[in-house]
């Protein structure tokens, strides 16, 4: 009877919703701007509207919906369904989003951290299909992470597990938004790699003719620019150090990398894989797959649907 | 009927065996030198003899024994019960130790990595009693680690998980025995802290009147020696960086520290805790307990017994 799932992936810029079957196939998807600046209530209203539009356009009845999985920026309390003030959303101080959405939609709702949802999506239907454990790193504006062990997200004691982006890589390194210094995020994110590029140009007294973007760096690297290639290589090495640490600590079967930075392809992945091999223990590297994500922007909605299935199967029911 | 457990904790220097009940209470314990230099077969023979002596001195019959848990230096394949060439034991290249001991003793045998066994022991009966997740670091000759999540050791894809000692702390730092540079072990182990102390003395052109040992460093620190305190503080900071990384990645409820280095007490733990607080995300530090191990040298045999119980309950039976 409850053979369908609704899910959402809410970000500071865009929101996605999807209608899926229990096999994780997306039957209908929508994407709209979040307009986060208009505040919390407006966003929730728009999200509910998107759920209704997704149902309608997908030709599905809400009574067929087992529940709704929602990927949302952390920190969250997934057990109690509470959002705590995500850095890129204003006015979300301790919002009981699960209860609000359950009231609005009349179906069970499960919240999952957005990076965890992406990891779970890749595990279920993407690059990680068939593995037992993986760690997913999202290299975008920041560096997000998710740890999936034996098919489930490892949340930790306070729901913060998976914050690989805030691993200290260089003790007195770059200042991070979290207050720490030398976090992986300050080197491996999109802005991190651009900072590295700018630093190299400055040291060589070169003034860039156009603004430095990830896309342009990809173009320059392919055209053979040695400084660009060096900036990407240094980033790959830094990511490799962090991933080697993860491999030694958790020994996952797979590391999945997603986000804009992975578009740099082999210029990034080559030195990254080499560094992991150099640093991690042989047994931790044996059979370790380091791959690009496969689901693109759908990872979040697919993973959020999976989170719903796992939780509703576990006992929470509507 | 099978209400008792035998267990062992085998090290390069000493071997311990114990007779326990299923509540994890040690009814009888033995400790003898391993004499590892006499080779593999001699060691196995002595271990079997110790099991028999433990039974006899404990007044127990082998028919009462549910099984035998054995903590052994890694790398191991715990699922297949194989020992692969541990760095401090010669001649142990791919030894099917589980099968050998099952043949000798006629009861089911479970192998567990020694650092994991210690972690599991502390979780079950020591500092971690009542927690749901902990990470244990053994600061001894090297730095060993064990990850316990929801009551079970996380082994990873190839059984190597928990190798926190080989986390890169300083990219071009001290050479480690594993071939990498800047591993936590080279700063946080007993020899690591002594190296730090020697470095400080050299820089201050001071020749130590006696050999530097952990015990003496503890004495000097208590007597107010500022260089010794500084060496210990630097070690605490380095361990703190590593532990903050673990806290961000796994968000455990507790970090348990064991081994000789923890005898340095507050001189080490103070700066260590401060550094974790400074580096880790607030949610990862919230409620995080960083404590000394409680079981001392018994952690290994108690944890090995727990590993046996968990595995035999899971299906392997004799």
Interface residues (C-beta under 8 A of the other chain):
Chain A: X75 X132 X133 X145 X147 X149 X154 X155 X156 X157 X158 X159 X160 X161 X162 X163 X164 X166 X167 X168 X169 X170 X171 X178 X180 X241 X244 X245 X246 X248 X249 X250 X251 X252 X253 X278 X279 X280 X281 X283 X284 X286 X287 X288
Chain B: X75 X132 X133 X145 X147 X149 X154 X155 X156 X157 X158 X159 X160 X161 X162 X163 X164 X166 X167 X168 X169 X170 X171 X178 X180 X241 X244 X245 X246 X248 X249 X250 X251 X252 X253 X278 X279 X280 X281 X283 X284 X286 X287 X288
